[in-house]
Amino acid sequence: MSNDFKTLIDFLDRFGPEVSGKALMAPHSDAAAKLQRFATGACSKEERTEVCEMLRLHPAWLRWLADRVKMARGGATGRVDS
């Protein structure tokens, strides 16, 4: 697993309820596409840097991103049976 993902997942596991906010704010379509590529590990180094900056500016998107990472990994919100 990428160290970027492990850091995000560890953070959200420790502070999930506190950082989730009052409502899930979905990013706009261009940002959502970049975040989705990030969640699946398909970003270039430049895109990862851009995503980190987007998340710094829009911390409410962290929960949205975490859900996409979980789905990509077959987690509780998007289990994929083989």
C-alpha positions in Angstrom: 0.0 0.0 0.0 1.2 3.5 -0.8 2.5 5.4 2.2 0.1 8.3 1.2 -2.8 5.9 1.6 -1.6 4.4 4.8 -1.2 7.9 6.4 -4.7 8.9 5.3 -6.3 5.7 6.5 -4.4 5.8 9.9 -5.5 9.4 10.4 -9.1 8.7 9.6 -9.2 5.6 11.7 -8.1 7.6 14.7 -10.1 10.7 14.2 -12.9 9.6 11.7 -16.0 10.8 13.6 -14.3 14.1 14.6 -13.1 15.0 11.1 -16.2 13.8 9.2 -18.0 17.1 9.7 -21.7 17.8 9.7 -22.3 16.7 6.1 -20.4 15.0 3.4 -19.3 17.7 1.0 -18.6 16.1 -2.4 -16.0 17.8 -4.6 -16.9 19.2 -8.0 -16.5 16.9 -11.0 -12.9 17.8 -12.0 -11.6 17.5 -8.5 -13.7 14.3 -8.0 -12.0 12.7 -11.0 -8.5 13.6 -9.6 -9.4 12.3 -6.2 -10.8 9.1 -7.7 -7.5 8.5 -9.5 -5.6 9.2 -6.3 -7.8 6.7 -4.4 -7.0 4.0 -6.9 -3.3 4.8 -7.0 -3.4 6.0 -10.7 -2.0 9.5 -10.1 1.4 10.7 -11.2 3.7 12.3 -8.6 2.6 15.8 -9.9 -1.1 14.9 -9.5 -0.5 13.6 -6.0 1.0 16.9 -5.1 -2.0 18.7 -6.6 -4.4 16.4 -4.7 -2.6 17.1 -1.4 -3.0 20.9 -2.0 -6.7 20.5 -2.9 -7.2 18.5 0.4 -5.4 21.2 2.3 -7.8 23.8 0.9 -10.9 21.6 1.2 -10.4 19.3 4.3 -14.1 18.3 4.1 -13.2 16.2 1.1 -11.1 13.9 3.2 -14.1 11.7 4.2 -15.2 11.5 0.5 -11.7 10.5 -0.5 -11.5 7.9 2.4 -14.7 6.3 1.2 -13.3 6.0 -2.3 -10.1 4.5 -1.0 -12.1 2.0 1.0 -14.2 1.1 -2.0 -11.0 0.7 -4.1 -9.6 -1.7 -1.5 -12.9 -3.6 -1.2 -13.7 -2.1 2.2 -16.9 -2.0 4.2 -18.5 0.6 2.0 -17.7 -1.1 -1.3 -16.8 -4.8 -0.7 -15.8 -6.6 -3.8 -16.1 -10.4 -3.6 -13.7 -12.4 -5.9 
